[in-house]
Amino acid sequence: MRRLIPSAALALTTAFAGLAVPAAAQHAEFVLFGESNPAGLELPAERKHVHPITSPYYHEDSFVTSDVRAWFLYHDFPKSSPITGGNAKVYAVQARVALTDRLQFVATKDGYADFDSGLIQDDGFVDIAAGVKWNFLQDWDNDLHAAVGIAYEIGVGDDEALQEDDELRLWASVDKGFDKLHVGATVNLLIATGSEDPLGDSDRLFWHARADYFLCEWFSPVVELNGYHTINEGDNTPLNFSGVDVANLGGGESEDVVTVGLGGEFRPTDNLGLRFAYETPLTDNDDLFGYRWTFSAVFSF
């Protein structure tokens, strides 16, 4: 499977390289209050950044868009983990709405998880998280953008799905384009607010880096890095084991986990992106990350 996807991507890229497709807007066409920014709607196609693919609950770019994103994740657990191997399949939908030209409502977390592991044979709903993002820097001439955001996760998910975490999230992001090459980074501070969360109450720092290249109107390859670090293990952490972005298990203040994701985005129309990524850890600490396939569709409006 790992060989088939790059081969298919190359074949489609070659077949469609000579065709043209309308430029997709980098900024929201639909704005709830006010007007769209014309500068973000009139960019050439090669200036459009690919939205983050991996770590979808936390990896956020700086742009104000209105879109719906559907997700499917296949996550493999290492046999050395507390749940002794197996996998989880997650189905989720995210919504983003431009409230103004610079302010965005972000519903980042929901969905359903199906576990098939050595310890857990169950399924259930995940927690719900939403917030707002402020794009305080919009430099369209130099393709430089920055934003900050705040969100809250409500622990209403099922503990069978490794959920029930109440958490405040603060983040900041920056994105820069160099013609066809686009890079960006995001930092998340996660502060546990539920003192009796069954799966831990540690405070964590997540960082994410991304790059994509506009190969043609139809396809962009993508590489992303994700880092997970525990700042404070808290009082209730049941295991000295990192849950990365799967569960808040603490993991020890020195047990950083770093993953890399390789994938791409196909654009069959100007407002639809079909994306994929294969992700694997670069570190070998005790954690819940074996490998992960992420598939996503983004419909912008």
Secondary structure as UniProt FT lines:
FT   TURN            2..3
FT   HELIX           4..16
FT   TURN            17..18
FT   HELIX           38..41
FT   HELIX           45..47
FT   TURN            56..58
FT   STRAND          67..76
FT   TURN            79..80
FT   TURN            82..83
FT   STRAND          86..98
FT   STRAND          103..109
FT   STRAND          112..117
FT   STRAND          123..125
FT   STRAND          128..139
FT   TURN            140..143
FT   STRAND          144..154
FT   HELIX           159..161
FT   STRAND          167..178
FT   TURN            179..180
FT   STRAND          181..192
FT   TURN            195..196
FT   TURN            198..199
FT   STRAND          203..213
FT   TURN            217..218
FT   STRAND          219..232
FT   TURN            244..246
FT   TURN            253..254
FT   STRAND          257..269
FT   TURN            270..271
FT   STRAND          272..281
FT   STRAND          291..300
//
